[in-house]
Amino acid sequence: MQAVTTIGLDIAKSVFQVHGVDANGLVVIRRQLKRRYVLAFFAKLPPCLVGIEACASSHHWSRELQALGHTVRLMPPAYVKPYVKRQKNDMADAEAICEAVTRANMRLVPTKTPEQQSGLMLHRTRHLFIRQQTSVINAIRAHLAEFGIVAPVGRKGIEELLRIIADPSDKRVPDVVRACLAALGSQLLSLKKQILDFDRMILAWHRSDPTSKRLNCIPGVGPLLATALVSSVGDPKVLPIRPQLLGLDRAGTQTALKWGSGQARQYQQTRGPLSAQPVRGWRTRCHPLCQAPWHQVSALGRSVAGTTADQSGCHRVGQ
């Protein structure tokens, strides 16, 4: 049997599918593995190229297989789908992964470290609590509106409603309704406290990370956005925009902050959020940024690119 050089690994919760080929592209391995046998199987193989779709638990398996000496490449599932030759199943997916990972122009997803995934979990848990907080607030408002009690939109409005719920002398609210809304009020206060705790944790992590602190120097970028970017990307080389546009080098940061016109001036004078409108007009064709396919990559990229490139007068972002 020829030595395996490339493996497509279709990961799952319990049963994994392996598709391996040799240097000539001939199929050498095609089998299923239970979760507890995966590491033992790859420990017996010589170092080879392993392709995995970037989905749930893929970063964990990437770190584990790299520790065994294999070269692991994570790929977005959307870029692997065109290589599926027949009806979608685990065997066909593993074969498609094995073929896609050998393409020279395939876009890859960098393997996240445990620290990066910890930061992302902070943000996602906080976002979940914010959604739950909004749901509870809407429930309290809707229930009281059934009895003709409404309050202005915003924090002061919900505080006024909570005072009505806590006041037993207010006869507009029946006792059963008051008990239900009191439980919702307690849950709302608990969610607010948890969100504040996560805000403190994110701020503490931001202060301990040098890259996050440097990103915070960009106009319009705060600790939340900086820590989320570091957790999602980590290595600025994988970004589809130049690192100096994100302020990751000292010259780019000083240029974005010291330049005194356009959106940077707006930020320095008002300390308000920067607009991130797309670039329009015939002048966009003159700037080298617009010739790249990743020009309109994100609102952050457009806003930062506007503050840097507007110095030449040929590439302006709408105010």
For each residue, the residues with C-beta under 8 A, 3 or more apart:
1: 28
2: 22 23 24 26 28
3: 22 23 28 46
4: 7 20 21 22 28 29 45 46 48
5: 21 22 23 48 49
6: 20 21 48 49 50 51 98 101 102
7: 4 18 19 20 21 29 45 48 49 50 51 98
8: 18 19 20 50 51 93 94 95 96 97 98 99 100 101
9: 16 17 18 19 50 51 52 61 94 97
10: 16 17 18 19 53 90 93 94 97
11: 16 52 53 55 57 58 61
12: 15 16 17 90
13: 35
14: 34 35
15: 12 32 33 34 35 90
16: 9 10 11 12 32 33 34 35 38
17: 9 10 12 31 32 33 90 91 93 94
18: 7 8 9 10 29 30 31 32 33 41 94
19: 7 8 9 10 27 29 30 91 94 95 97 98
20: 4 6 7 8 27 28 29 30 48 98
21: 4 5 6 7 24 25 26 27 28 98
22: 2 3 4 5 25 26 28
23: 2 3 5
24: 2 21
25: 21 22
26: 2 21 22
27: 19 20 21 30
28: 1 2 3 4 20 21 22
29: 4 7 18 19 20
30: 18 19 20 27 91 94
31: 17 18
32: 15 16 17 18 90
33: 15 16 17 18 37 38 41
34: 14 15 16 37 38
35: 13 14 15 16 38
36:
37: 33 34 40 41
38: 16 33 34 35 41 42 61
39: 42 43 64 68
40: 37 43 44
41: 18 33 37 38 44 45
42: 38 39 45 50 65 68 70
43: 39 40 68
44: 40 41
45: 4 7 41 42 48 70
46: 3 4
47: 69 70 71
48: 4 5 6 7 20 45 70 71
49: 5 6 7 70 71 73 101 102
50: 6 7 8 9 42 65 70 71 72 73 101
51: 6 7 8 9 72 73 75 97 98 100 101 102
52: 9 11 58 61 62 72 73 74 75 97
53: 10 11 58 74 75 76 77 80 93 97
54: 58 59 74 75 76 77 109
55: 11 58 77
56:
57: 11 60 61
58: 11 52 53 54 55 61 62 74 109
59: 54 62 63 74 111 112 117
60: 57 63 64
61: 9 11 38 52 57 58 64 65 72
62: 52 58 59 65 66 72 74 111
63: 59 60 66 67 111 113 114
64: 39 60 61 67 68
65: 42 50 61 62 68 70 72
66: 62 63 69 70 71 72 111
67: 63 64
68: 39 42 43 64 65
69: 47 66
70: 42 45 47 48 49 50 65 66
71: 47 48 49 50 66
72: 50 51 52 61 62 65 66 111
73: 49 50 51 52 101 106 108
74: 52 53 54 58 59 62 108 109 110 111
75: 51 52 53 54 79 80 97 100 101 106 107 108 109
76: 53 54 79 80 107 109
77: 53 54 55 80 81
78: 81
79: 75 76 82 100 106 107
80: 53 75 76 77 83 84 93 96 97 100
81: 77 78 84 96
82: 79
83: 80 95 96 97 99 100
84: 80 81 88 92 93 95 96
85: 92 95 96
86: 92
87: 92
88: 84 92 93
89: 92 93
90: 10 12 15 17 32 93 94
91: 17 19 30 94 95
92: 84 85 86 87 88 89 95 96
93: 8 10 17 53 80 84 88 89 90 96 97
94: 8 9 10 17 18 19 30 90 91 97 98
95: 8 19 83 84 85 91 92 98 99
96: 8 80 81 83 84 85 92 93 99 100
97: 8 9 10 19 51 52 53 75 80 83 93 94 100 101
98: 6 7 8 19 20 21 51 94 95 101 102
99: 8 83 95 96 102 103
100: 8 51 75 79 80 83 96 97 103 106
101: 6 8 49 50 51 73 75 97 98 106
102: 6 49 51 98 99
103: 99 100 106
104:
105:
106: 73 75 79 100 101 103
107: 75 76 79
108: 73 74 75
109: 54 58 74 75 76
110: 74 233 234 235 238
111: 59 62 63 66 72 74
112: 59 116 117 120 231 234
113: 63 116 117 234
114: 63 117 118
115: 118 119
116: 112 113 119 120 230 231 232 234
117: 59 112 113 114 120 121 231
118: 114 115 121 122
119: 115 116 122 123 202 205 227 228 230 231
120: 112 116 117 123 124 228 231 232
121: 117 118 124 125
122: 118 119 125 126 198 201 202 205 227 231
123: 119 120 126 127 202 224 227 228 231
124: 120 121 127 128
125: 121 122 128 129 198
126: 122 123 129 130 195 198 199 202
127: 123 124 130 131
128: 124 125 131 132
129: 125 126 132 133 191 194 195 198
130: 126 127 133 134 195
131: 127 128 134 135
132: 128 129 135 136 191
133: 129 130 136 137 188 191 192 195
134: 130 131 137 138
135: 131 132 138 139
136: 132 133 139 140 184 187 188 191
137: 133 134 140 141 158 188
138: 134 135 141 142
139: 135 136 142 143 184
140: 136 137 143 144 158 161 162 165 181 184 185 188
141: 137 138 144 145 150 151 158 161
142: 138 139 145 146
143: 139 140 146 147 177 180 181 184
144: 140 141 147 149 150 151 161 164 165 173 181
145: 141 142 148 149 150
146: 142 143
147: 143 144 172 173 174 177
148: 145 172
149: 144 145 161 164 172 173
150: 141 144 145
151: 141 144 156 157 158 160 161
152: 156 157 160
153: 157
154: 157 158
155: 158 159
156: 151 152 159 160
157: 151 152 153 154 160 161
158: 137 140 141 151 154 155 161 162 188
159: 155 156 162 163
160: 151 152 156 157 163 164
161: 140 141 144 149 151 157 158 164 165
162: 140 158 159 165 166 185 188
163: 159 160 166 167
164: 144 149 160 161 167 170 172 173
165: 140 144 161 162 173 178 181 182 185
166: 162 163 182 185
167: 163 164 170
168: 178
169:
170: 164 167 173
171:
172: 147 148 149 164
173: 144 147 149 164 165 170 177 178 181
174: 147 177 178
175: 178 179
176: 179 180
177: 143 147 173 174 180 181
178: 165 168 173 174 175 181 182
179: 175 176 182 183
180: 143 176 177 183 184
181: 140 143 144 165 173 177 178 184 185
182: 165 166 178 179 185 186
183: 179 180 186 187
184: 136 139 140 143 180 181 187 188
185: 140 162 165 166 181 182 188 189
186: 182 183 189 190
187: 136 183 184 190 191
188: 133 136 137 140 158 162 184 185 191 192
189: 185 186 192 193
190: 186 187 193 194
191: 129 132 133 136 187 188 194 195
192: 133 188 189 195 196
193: 189 190 196 197
194: 129 190 191 197 198
195: 126 129 130 133 191 192 198 199
196: 192 193 199 200
197: 193 194 200 201
198: 122 125 126 129 194 195 201 202
199: 126 195 196 202 203
200: 196 197 203 204
201: 122 197 198 204 205
202: 119 122 123 126 198 199 205 206 223 224 227
203: 199 200 206 207 223
204: 200 201 207 208
205: 119 122 201 202 208 209 212 227
206: 202 203 209 212 213 216 223 226 227
207: 203 204 213
208: 204 205
209: 205 206 212 213 227 230
210: 213 214
211: 214 215 230 248
212: 205 206 209 215 216 223 226 227 229 230
213: 206 207 209 210 216 217 226
214: 210 211 217 247 248 253
215: 211 212 218 221 225 226 229 230 246 247 248
216: 206 212 213 221 222 223 226
217: 213 214 221 247 253 256 257
218: 215 221 246 247 253 256 304
219: 256 257 263 264 267 268 274 303 304 307
220: 263 267 273 274 276 300 303 304
221: 215 216 217 218 225 226 229 247 300
222: 216 225 226
223: 202 203 206 212 216 226 227
224: 123 202 227 228
225: 215 221 222 228 229 300
226: 206 212 213 215 216 221 222 223 229 230
227: 119 122 123 202 205 206 209 212 223 224 230 231
228: 119 120 123 224 225 231 232
229: 212 215 221 225 226 232 233 246 300
230: 116 119 209 211 212 215 226 227 233 234
231: 112 116 117 119 120 122 123 227 228 234
232: 116 120 228 229
233: 110 229 230 236 238 239
234: 110 112 113 116 230 231
235: 110 238
236: 233 239 243 246 248
237: 243
238: 110 233 235
239: 233 236 243 246
240: 294 297 301
241: 245 246 294 297 301 304 305
242: 245 246
243: 236 237 239 246 248 249 252
244: 247 248 249 251 252 308
245: 241 242 252 301 304 305 308
246: 215 218 229 236 239 241 242 243 252 300 301 304
247: 214 215 217 218 221 244 252 253 256 304
248: 211 214 215 236 243 244 252 253
249: 243 244 252 253
250: 253 254
251: 244 254 255
252: 243 244 245 246 247 248 249 255 256 308
253: 214 217 218 247 248 249 250 256 257
254: 250 251 257 258
255: 251 252 258 259 308 311
256: 217 218 219 247 252 253 259 264 304 307 308
257: 217 219 253 254 264
258: 254 255
259: 255 256 262 264 265 307 311
260: 264 265 268
261: 264 265 310
262: 259 265 266 306 307 310 316 317 319
263: 219 220 266 267 274 275 303 306 307 310 317 319
264: 219 256 257 259 260 261 267 268 307
265: 259 260 261 262 268 269
266: 262 263 269 270 272 274 319
267: 219 220 263 264 270 271 272 274
268: 219 260 264 265 271
269: 265 266
270: 266 267
271: 267 268
272: 266 267
273: 220
274: 219 220 263 266 267 303 307
275: 263 303 317 318 319
276: 220 299 300 302 303 317
277: 302 317 318
278: 296 302
279: 284 290 295 296 302 306 315 316 317 318
280: 284 318
281: 284
282: 285 286
283: 286 287 314 315 316
284: 279 280 281 287 290 315
285: 282 290 291
286: 282 283 290 314 315
287: 283 284 290 291 309 312 314 315
288: 291 292
289: 292 295 305 309 315
290: 279 284 285 286 287 295 315
291: 285 287 288 295
292: 288 289 295
293:
294: 240 241 297
295: 279 289 290 291 292
296: 278 279 301 302
297: 240 241 294 301 302
298: 301 302
299: 276 302 303
300: 220 221 225 229 246 276 303 304
301: 240 241 245 246 296 297 298 304 305
302: 276 277 278 279 296 297 298 299 305 306 317
303: 219 220 263 274 275 276 299 300 306 307 317
304: 218 219 220 241 245 246 247 256 300 301 307 308
305: 241 245 289 301 302 308 309 315 317
306: 262 263 279 302 303 309 310 315 316 317
307: 219 256 259 262 263 264 274 303 304 310 317
308: 244 245 252 255 256 304 305 311
309: 287 289 305 306 312 314 315
310: 261 262 263 306 307 313 315 316 317
311: 255 259 308
312: 287 309 315
313: 310 316
314: 283 286 287 309
315: 279 283 284 286 287 289 290 305 306 309 310 312
316: 262 279 283 306 310 313
317: 262 263 275 276 277 279 302 303 305 306 307 310
318: 275 277 279 280
319: 262 263 266 275
